[in-house]
Structures are given as structure tokens and as C-alpha cells.
Amino acid sequence: MSLKLYFHPLASFCHKALIALYENGIPFEPIIVDLRDEVSSAAFRAISPMAKMPVLRDEARSRTVAESTIIIEFVDAHYTGYRPDAIRAHGCGSCLADANVGPLLRPLRSGTDAEDRD
Ligand SMILES: N[C@@H](CCC(=O)N[C@@H](CS)C(=O)NCC(=O)O)C(=O)O
């Protein structure tokens, strides 16, 4: 499989990339990263030294893409057809999601160390 997505299921930035992949029916290999696990964390840092999720690895293009918004644009450009007119017309929809959806998810993550991190 060409695409591998490194993510954590409770990480809201990862949801953006997952939505883009699932909504477009794009096959990918899901790789769950646990930064508290030494082996998982080391394997992820070897792919992406910044260790921020999500990260998309495209083996066919030998590209590693970080940043959820860039991942969505990369997927759109290479796997769903490039539509610069739509991006210009609607602006950066996923940036709006960062600002509006992220805070709504915060109560779901209470009790975790996410509040300290964010
Ligand atoms: N601007 C980045 C933010 C990525 C980000 O902060 N991801 C969080 C999970 S939602 C993360 O990797 N946190 C781990 C850490 O900071 O150590 C994006 O849009 O992908």
C-alpha cells in the first residue's frame, strides 16, 4: 500500500487527515503512534523528527508529509484530483476546522495530559 498514516486516534489534528482519507475512499495503512512507548516513539521519530502527528508517508512518491492541512492538500493534489479553483474559492477549510472544531473536542480529552500539552 502506497500511503501510510502515522496518527493517534484521540489526536484532533489526526482526525483532519483521517476525514480526508476516509471521505475520499483512499486506501492507506493506519499506523498508530504511542509517544509514551519507547519503540513506537523511536520508530515515529525516525520518520518525522519533529514527532508531531499526523504524518503521511507516500512510498510511491518517496515523500513524507507533515502538518494536517498540508496532508489534506497533498492528498487532494495526488489522490483526488487537483482543484486549485476550489481551494481559492473556499479558502483553507481545514484551518477553519482547527479554530472551531478543536475547542469543541477539548472536553472529550479532559482528564488526559492533553490540556497540559495544548
Ligand atoms: N500544526 C500541526 C499540529 C500537530 C500536533 O500538534 N499534533 C499533536 C497531536 S493532535 C501532537 O503530535 N502532539 C504530540 C506532542 O506535541 O508531543 C498539524 O496541523 O498537523
The ligand as an ORCA input file, in Angstrom:
! r2SCAN-3c Opt
* xyz 0 1
  N       0.147     22.025     13.161
  C       0.207     20.596     13.333
  C      -0.095     20.247     14.764
  C       0.153     18.784     15.045
  C       0.046     18.482     16.521
  O       0.261     19.339     17.377
  N      -0.247     17.214     16.805
  C      -0.337     16.775     18.168
  C      -1.466     15.764     18.297
  S      -3.044     16.490     17.900
  C       0.953     16.068     18.555
  O       1.580     15.446     17.737
  N       1.332     16.174     19.830
  C       2.454     15.445     20.336
  C       3.453     16.337     21.028
  O       3.284     17.558     20.961
  O       4.402     15.792     21.589
  C      -0.756     19.919     12.353
  O      -1.713     20.591     11.924
  O      -0.557     18.747     11.993
*
